[in-house]
Amino acid sequence: MPGHGWVGLGIVALAEVLLFAGNRWIGAWFTPIVWSGYILFMDGLVARWTGQSYLTTRRVELVLVALASVASWWLFELYNAPRFWRGGEDLSGLWWHYHNLEPNPFLRRIGYDWSFATIFPGLFLTAEALKARGVAGLTGLRPFRLPKWGARLSVVLGAISALLPLLVVSAWLVPLVWVAYALLLEPINYWRGSPSWLREVEAGDYRTLAALLGSGAICGFLWEFWNYWALIKWTYTLPYWGEVKLFEMAVLGYFGFPPFALEAFAMYHFLRSWLK
């Protein structure tokens, strides 16, 4: 494995050790540090297994993925905290809430953006690793073609799911956000010739679809696992079955991570296509 993969694994291990040793600086910056280490480690694995990765052959792509990740997550923050668009003094989020934030606004913004920049790279590298080894056999299967009316219906449902939580501010509608842009943008990417798992399943190749779903489940678990002990962290308020938890996340909420990976994939490739 390339050296940066071992460096990433060391960062994850050292961050864990210092966190449980009571280092408050590591505890405060634990999320972006440990996820940066994870990305280095997974990039090393992907490079070893496939011969290419963000840091070995696609460095510009890594910058674009990170920028798209930051921009997309600020959009999700808008859904979570309507104060960003409607004004007022309500500073609480609908679903997730941050605790023990850095008091310095400049450093707090660095913490936000650094953390948000790790989301898409972590998801996509995990999916690449799964595609190379975990689900490599899911090709040459029976093709599936979404009918034209199904694709159009998906776009309509996606648009409604994206707009409704902005028009009707309710914690009950937040789950729509985690499927909205997958429904809306995946068919558009297919029609525009951008990377699309819909096109792949038409050829009987289910590797990208399965790898993304698995990546969402793995990264979702790790997000909540590492968040649980961090000093600067997030918690949730769910209006239904929120009492049954694994770490800070209600067990029901874990079902949102796999479709979120599909959504991240669709959002990135939609944004990326405009640079061509």
N, C-alpha and C positions, 0 to 999 in steps of 0.2 A: 504494500500500500504506500502511496506517496507520503512524504514526510508530514505534509499538512494534515493528513488524516490522523496520524498519531498525536500531533499537536492538539487537534480538536478533542480527541479522547482524553488527553491530559488536562485540558481546560475544564471539561465536564467533571472529571474526577476531583481536581483541585478545588473547583467551586463548591462541590458537595462537601468536601472535607472542611473547608473554611466556613461554610454556612453553618454546619453543625458544631463547629468549634466556637461559634458566637461572633464571628467577624461581621460587624454591622455594615461595613461598606459593601462587602460581598452580598450580604443579605438584602441591601437596598437595590443593588444593581444585578441581582441574581438572574432574573429572567433574560435580559439581553445577553448577559455573559454566557450563561449555560446554553442558550440557543445558538449563539455564535460558535461555540465549541461543537455543538451537535452538527451544525452545517458543515464545518471543516471536516469532521469525522465522516459524515455521510458522503461528502464530495470525494474524499479519499477512497471510500468503498466503491462508489460509482466509477471512479477513474480506473480502479483495479479490475472491476468486473466488465466494464464496457470499453475501456480504452479512451474515454473522453469524459469530461465533466466541466462544470462551470470554471473552476480555478485552473484547469490544465489546458482546455481548448476553447472555452466559451466565456471568457471573462467579461466581455461587453454584455453578453446576455445576462450574466449575474447582476450587473448594474441595473439593467432594464427590469428584471424580475423584482429586485429590491425596491426600485422606485414605484413600480406598479403595486407592490405590496403595501407600501406606505399610503399611497393615494387611495387604494381600495379600502384599507382599514379605517382611514378617516371618514370615508363614506359610511361605514358601518357604525362608527362613533356617532355620526349624525342621527342615524336611526335610533341608537340607544339613548341619546341625550337630546331631546328636541330643543333644548335651550339654544343650540347652534343656529337654528333657523327661525324660531318663533319669539326669541327674546325672553324676558322675564328673569326671575331670580331662582328658578328651580334648577339646581345644579346636580340633581341626582339622576342616575341612569335608570332606564326602564327595566333592564335585565341585569346588567353587570355594573359593579361599583368598585372604584379604586380606593385603596386605603394606604395611609402613611406616605403620601406622595411627597416628592422633593419640594421644599418650599420655594426654592429659587426657580422662577419661571423659565429661565434659559436652560438650566440643567434638566428641569422637568420635561421640556420639549425634546431635548436630546434623548432622554429616557423613553419617551413615547415613540419617537421616530425610529430609534435604534431597535426597540422591541418590535414595532410594526414591520420593519424591514426584514425581519427574520421569518415572517409567517409563510409567504409564498416560497422562498427558497427551501425552507425546511420541508414543506409539503411536497414540492416537486422533486427534490433529491430523494426523499423517501420513496416516492412513486417510481423514480427511475431505478432505484435499488430493487424494489419489488418486481418491477417489470423484467429486470435482468435475471433474477434468480427465483423469486417467490411465485410468480405467475407466468413464467416463461412458456409453459405448455398450453396456454389458453389462446392458441392460434390454429387456424385450419378447422374451425368449428362451423356450425350451421350459421349462415349469415342472417342478419336481421336488418330489415329496411323500414325505417319509420315512414309511413305514408305522408304525402304532402299535407293532407289536412291535419295530421297529427303534429307535424312540425309547426304549422301555422297556429294551431291551438296552443302549443307550447309557448310560442312567442306572446300570444295574447294573455295566457295565464301568468307568464313571467312579468309582463308589463303591469298587470293588475297587482301582483304580489309585491312588486317594487314600489308602486305608488300608494297603495292602500295604507301601509304603516306610516307614511308621511302625512297622509290626509286625516287619518284617524289614529291619534296617539294613544296606544294601548299596549300594555305588556302582553296581552293575549295574542297580538298580531306579529310579535317579533319573530316567531318561527318562520314566517313567510320570507323574511329577509335571507334565510340560509338556503332557500331554493330558488328565489326570484331570478337571480342573474344567471343561474345555470339554465333555467327554462327559457329565459329571454335570449341569451347570447349564444348558446351552443348551436341552435339551428342557424343563426345568422353566420357564425363562423363556418359552418358546413356550406352554406350557400356562397360565401365569399371565398372559399378555397383555403381558409386558414386551418391550422391543425385542429382536428375534431375527432373525438372518439366515436361520434355517430358515423362518420365515414369509415372508420376502421371496423366497426361491427358489421357494416354492410359487406365487408370482405371476409367476415368470419374471424376477425382478430379482436379478442376481448381483453387483451393485455393491459392497454392503457386504462380502460374503464375499471377493471378489477384493481389495478395498481393504485389508481386515485382513491377508490373507495377504501382500500386497505390503508393507504397513507393517511387519510382523514381520521380513521380509527386510531392508528398508532400515534400520530401527532396530537390528536385530541387527548388521549390518555396522558401523554407526556406533558402537555400544557398544564393540565390540572394537577398532575403529580408534582411537577417542579414548582408550580405556583403555591401549593399548599403550605410549604415551609418558608417561602420568601417573606421578607419584611414588607417590601412594597408589593402588593398583591391585589387581586380582584376577588370579589364574592358575587353571588347571584341572588336575585329575588325572582322566583318563578311563581306565577299565579296558580299553577296546578302541579300537584305532587312534588313540590319543591323540598319536602322534608326528608325524602329518601335520597341520601347523598353518597357519592364516592369522591372523597376530598371535598372541594368546595362546590362541585357541580352536582346537581340533581342527576340521578341515574338516567332519567328520561332524556336529559340534555345531551348525553353522549350520542344519541341517534342523529344529532344534527351535524356531527363532524364529518362523516363520509360524504353527504351531499355538499357540504361546504367545500370539500376538496374539488369536487366537480365544478362548483361555482368559481373557485379561484382559478382553475384551469381555463374556464371559459372567459373570465374577465381579463386574464393576462393576455390570452391570444387575440381577443378582440382589440385591446389597446395596442398590442404589438403589431397588428395588421396595418394600423394607420401609419406606421413608419416605412412600410414598403413602397 
